[in-house]
Amino acid sequence: METKLWALLIPGPDEVWAMASKEKAEADAELHNAILTRNNLPEQWGVSLESVQAQVIEWPYSAEEHADALMNGEPNVLDGDGDPRPETPNG
């Protein structure tokens, strides 16, 4: 049985980010999207909410690339103030 690998898709440069689990990806996507909405960021940026929402997807590359990506950190998801969160080890 093949194990699925998960990623977070955040539109923009470096769109696809490896995530340690589907649950981690879902939690980060939910946080990112809630902050977008709460801070009315899409309107401030002049874009649609759909164009900047995070989505959970299956990792589109190899298992080796997923492992390497996990070691290189997590995406800059937004913090509660709508600013990018500092990079920390992905867990």
Helices and strands as residue ranges (DSSP letters): E 6-9, E 16-19, H 22-38, H 41-45, G 49-51, E 55-58, H 63-71
